[in-house]
Amino acid sequence: MLKYIVKRLISMVPVIIGVTFVVFAIMHFTPGDPATLLLGEEAPPAEVERMRERMGLNDPFLVQYGNFLFGLFRLDLGFSLTTGRPVFNEIANRLPATIQLAAAAILVAIFIGVIMGIIASTRQYTVFDGGAMFVALLGVSMPNFWLGLMMILVFSVFWNNTFGYVLFPSSGFGTLRHLVMPAIVLGTAHAAFITRITRSSMLEVLRQDYIRTARSKGLNERVVVYLHALRNALMPVVTMAGLRFGVLLGGSVVTEQIFAIPGMGRLLVESVRSQNYTLVQGIILTYAIIFSLVNLAVDLLYAAIDPRIQVQYK
Amino acid sequence: MSEKLLEIKDLHVHYETDEGTARAVNGINLELKPGECLGLVGETGAGKTTTALGILRLVPDPPGRITGGEILFRGENLLNKKEREMRRIRGNKISMIFQDPMTSLNPVFSVGRQIAENVSLHQNVSIKKGMSRAREMLELVEIPGSRVHDYPHEFSGGMRQRVLIAMALACNPALLIADEPTTALDVTIQAQVMEIIKGLMKQINTSLIMITHDLGVVAEVSERVAVMYAGQLVEIGPLRDIFTDHKHPYTIGLFGSIPDIDDRESTRLTPTKGLMPDAMELPEGCPFHPRCPEAMEKCSRETPQSVEIKPGHFVSCFLFS
């Protein structure tokens, strides 16, 4: 198993180098001169030229890319063009908030999604099934900003007016109470996907012979559903949860904006808008690494769930 | 009365779907003594499995429903039991082995865990204690106890069926229902599995209902044979009677479709013409009359009652009433 993990980690290296090349190339051939951007439109051309020389922008493309890669191995991603701080630090400042939010949101999504999916599948074609599917539909179609604003209105504003204190703070980050509302807003949006996939996967598994065997042993229905069926039905759910977690780690600009969370989503949008190419490169590289790691985690979860898959991981 | 382990009285099971009602089991009467082995034979779709699931009250509902009758197990009607009481009987006093061993074991739990689950549930012991019982049971079905932590995919089909047998017998049930336990296995493995079932039945004095369409299997284990057709029992009697002195035209047809090794000259078999009726559109009267070579005018109007023609040998046919 350990050998498999190491193998997978090593195979991530070429993928990530590939990503850096594509990103670097795109940023390099995008119109706009970083030196001009840095010094302002009115800067004398000689000044700009000196800056270009200092930043290495006059070197051939491959030399620039080589320098970038070389820096990468020392965790040196260059400096942010807007703040002048190291890109590494900029990302390190924002990443924890995003990871916490994504983790909390995916937990909310899995909790809601799996439970509603099970309820829907065990009572197929009943009011419960229809209700769960309706709530799921509501979850995806409700805009994040609307639900966010409504929650702020209820739990921060009205609560404060009625009870004299704020139940959940409307902005900022740091404590668990800050995390509750944004996690619910993001979680409900993603729960719908997990509800649907849990339902269909459970319906498939509940028809299997081994479920009949389990019932014939005299197990009660809860054990049959939550132990015997759910574990078998979990595979597609884990796949979906992994994908959704990846999306969440990309940051949610809208939710971060509403709750004033210093996350990656806003950082990326800001840096693209200001053509802050070093920062964009850094962020996308971070995403590539995170996505690869999440994929690996999903594959390892498969093996933990299903012993038949462990055999393949040699 | 007390010497009967199981008594089924006028059992009816229907599947109610949008297209109509499929009458899978229509008024079955059956008795079983402790330690007795009964063979239940019939074509696919005759209602054998539905009868078995009915005994355990595991007919999938919806669409299936037990619409009438009584199932007395040690004198108590199982159809009046609460679901909780039923759960204490399933896997404990009445166990079932299913047809396809490849899909009947849960792939994500070790075989030992699956056997132990049964033991710990009914004997109120920890899974850990159950595991040692599981080891014992595996040895009993000739699987090394050291494989208790292995998963179903690591076993062959025959071994999986033996695991299922071990699981079904782990709590020493009074009744084992084996639903075509050898159908999915190849012939040599079939013999092996039958040997094990036979041996264990003697060892722990369990009654057996062997459901099959394989008359060879029936001949090997049963003391009595019941022949089922379109949800009804057409003939029931001691093994020897049914094999050598069968009376019902359907049973005659059934045995007519077995090749006779002493008479190789006639290369053609003499199977019953036609197909079993659709359970949604059962004919009036005796369900066999449209295919019956002996059918009379009466057969399409009335359903024949079961008649005892010899001690313990019952036939449902107007030829004998």
Interface residues (C-beta under 8 A of the other chain):
Chain A: Q208 D209 Y210 R212 T213 A214 R215 S216 K217 G218 L219 N220 H228 R231 N232 I305 D306 P307 R308 V311
Chain B: L56 L58 R84 M86 R87 R88 I89 R90 G91 N92 S95 M96 F98 D100 T103 S104 L105 N106 P107 V108 F109 S110 E117 N118 L121 H122 Y151 H153 L164 M167
